[in-house]
Amino acid sequence: SRSSVLLCSRAGEAVVLKLTRRAADGTRFGGRRCASSAERAAREAKLLASSALRGAPFVVRSRGWLCGERLCALLLDYLPGGSLGALLRRTGPLGQRAARFYVGQAALGLAHL
């Protein structure tokens, strides 16, 4: 994987530091150039910092970001429980009730765009 996620403490608060290595060359999929993991991290950071999402109650808050020559770093609020992707890897497919809950949470977040 090109990304690492670290749990850190900043002024007594738990935060997450997401580090993404830049790819040496463009990744290709189906003959098209795909965004590198660093490009996706930079887009994620800019979106989370945008005024459209600032203060949105259902979207994780970005504390800042920085992209250098070899790494992109994104500092986020820590939300216990992790990501939806991690949950799916741990538990497998969601039941209907849990799926409804997570789709609803995603819709509430998207409503702020």
N, C-alpha and C positions, 0 to 999 in steps of 0.2 A: 504494500500500500504506500501511497505517496503522502499520506496524512497521518498525523499523530494528534491525540487529544490529551491534554494534561489538566488535572485539577489543581488549582493554585489558590493562594489566599492573597487578597489585596485589601489592605486597611481593615483586616478582620472579616472581610466578606469572601465567600467562596466564589471563584470565577473559573471559567474554562479557557484555556489557551489552545487554540487549534492551529497547528503548524502544518503547512503544505509545501512540499518540495516542488520546485519548478522542473518541468520536463526539459530535457536537453533538446528535443525536437518535437515537432507537432505530431500528435497522435492521429492516426487515420482509422476511420471506420466506414466500411462500405464505399471506399473511394473518396470520401469527404473528410476534410480536416475537422476534427472535433476540438472543442475547447479543452485546454489542458486543465489539470486539477488546480494549478495556480490561478489560471484565468477564472475558473469557477469560484474559487475562494475570494478573489478580488470582487467579482460580481456580487457574491453573497454579502460581503462586507459593505459594499456601496448601497445595496438594497436595504440592508438592516439599518444603515445610518441615514437613509433618506427621510425626508420630512413626512412622507406618506405613511411610514411605519413607526415613526418616533412616537412613543407612548401607547402604541397598540397593545391592549391587554393580553392578547393571545399569541404574541410573537416575542421570541427571545430578544432581549436587549443587547445590542452591540456596545461594548465599552471602548472600542477603537480597533484599528487595523493598520498594518504596515506591510508593504511588499518590497522586498529587496531583490538582489540579483539571483539568489539561490532559494529563498524562502518567502512565503507569505504567512503572516501571523494575524490571527483574528482573536480578540479578547471578548468573551461573551459572559453574560450572567450564567451562573450555574443553576440548572433546573434538575433536581433530583429525579431519578427515573430514567434519564438518558433520552436518546432519540427514538423515534418510531422504528427506524431501521434496526436498532439494537434490540428493541422489544420483539420485533418479528423474528430476528435471528435466535433469540432466547426461547421464544414460546411457539414459534410456527404461526400458521394462519390465525387471524383473529376470529372470534365468534361474532355473530351478528350484532349483539349489543355493544361489544367493544368497538367494532368497526364503525357503528353509527356514532359513537362518542368521538372517535378520532376524526372522522369525516366532518362532524359538526365543529370541532375545534379548528380544523384547517379552514373551513368555510368562514368562521368568525375572524380568523387572521387575515384571510384574503379580502374580506369586506373592507379592510382599511386601505387597500391599494387604490 
